[in-house]
Amino acid sequence: MLRLIATVAALSAALVLVLPAAASAPPVGKLPKGPVTTVHAQKGTRVAIALPQLKGLSWRLARQVDSKVVVQTGEGVVGTSVVITFRTKAAGHTKVIYAATRGESTVARAAQTLDVTVR
């Protein structure tokens, strides 16, 4: 019985630590017009989007991406840009749209789109 209580307590503690991590920022609202980069790629290759660093703003994924087509594999700063890389997974089409917001605000100050078609 003591083992069962210890197991339940450990599981409860683990859920308390995991559940807050699942919370996300509020969705980004209306997007301003911004540059669109169109890419045609083969399955299994990598594509990237370079977002300029904007003082006081953070780039956030603004819309859902079809994860059957592309999946994010990396993110880093290169010079004055934030570069986000994706691996193409299957034939299809998706748009990867980022918005620059102040913190977790729903107001987008800038936007950029990577329009990906995978063959």
C-alpha positions in Angstrom: 0.0 0.0 0.0 2.9 2.3 0.9 4.4 1.7 -2.6 1.1 2.6 -4.3 0.9 5.9 -2.3 4.5 6.7 -3.2 3.8 6.0 -6.9 0.7 8.1 -7.0 2.5 11.0 -5.2 5.4 10.8 -7.7 3.1 10.7 -10.7 1.2 13.7 -9.3 4.4 15.7 -8.8 5.5 14.9 -12.4 2.2 16.1 -13.8 2.4 19.4 -11.8 5.8 20.0 -13.4 4.7 19.0 -17.0 1.3 20.6 -17.2 2.4 24.3 -16.9 4.9 23.7 -19.7 2.0 22.8 -22.1 0.5 26.3 -21.6 1.1 28.6 -24.6 0.9 32.2 -25.5 -2.4 33.6 -26.8 -2.7 33.4 -30.5 -1.5 36.2 -32.7 -4.3 38.3 -34.2 -4.4 40.1 -37.5 -1.1 40.1 -39.4 0.4 43.0 -41.2 1.6 42.5 -44.7 5.2 41.2 -44.9 7.6 39.5 -47.2 6.7 36.0 -48.5 9.5 33.6 -49.5 8.4 30.8 -51.8 10.4 27.6 -51.7 10.1 24.3 -53.7 12.0 21.5 -52.0 12.5 17.8 -52.2 11.4 15.5 -49.4 14.1 15.1 -46.8 15.9 18.4 -47.4 16.1 21.5 -45.1 14.7 24.9 -45.6 15.1 28.0 -43.5 13.6 31.4 -42.8 15.8 34.4 -41.6 14.0 36.9 -39.4 15.6 40.2 -38.6 16.2 40.9 -34.9 13.8 43.8 -34.0 14.5 45.7 -30.8 11.9 45.0 -28.1 10.1 42.4 -30.3 10.1 38.6 -30.3 9.3 36.4 -33.3 6.5 33.9 -32.7 4.9 31.3 -34.9 1.7 33.0 -35.8 -0.3 30.2 -37.5 -0.4 26.4 -37.3 2.1 24.6 -39.6 1.3 21.3 -41.3 3.7 19.1 -39.4 3.2 16.3 -42.0 5.0 18.5 -44.5 7.7 20.3 -42.5 9.0 20.1 -38.9 11.3 22.6 -37.2 14.8 21.3 -36.5 16.7 24.3 -35.3 16.8 27.9 -34.3 19.8 30.3 -33.9 21.2 33.7 -34.3 23.3 34.4 -37.4 24.6 37.9 -37.6 21.6 40.2 -37.1 19.0 37.5 -38.0 17.2 34.8 -36.2 17.3 31.7 -38.5 14.8 28.9 -38.1 15.4 25.7 -40.0 12.9 23.0 -41.0 13.2 19.5 -42.5 10.8 18.6 -45.2 8.9 15.3 -44.4 6.4 14.6 -47.2 5.0 15.9 -50.4 2.5 18.7 -49.8 2.2 22.4 -49.2 2.3 24.6 -46.0 2.9 28.1 -44.9 5.2 28.9 -42.0 4.1 32.3 -40.7 6.0 34.3 -38.0 4.9 37.4 -36.3 6.9 39.9 -34.3 5.1 40.8 -31.1 6.0 42.6 -27.9 6.1 39.7 -25.4 3.0 37.5 -25.6 0.8 40.3 -27.1 -1.7 39.3 -29.7 -0.8 42.4 -31.7 1.7 41.7 -34.6 4.1 44.5 -35.4 5.7 42.6 -38.4 5.2 39.3 -40.2 7.1 37.0 -42.5 6.0 34.0 -44.4 7.8 30.9 -45.8 5.5 29.3 -48.4 6.8 25.7 -48.8 5.9 23.2 -51.4 7.5 19.8 -51.0 7.8 17.3 -54.0 
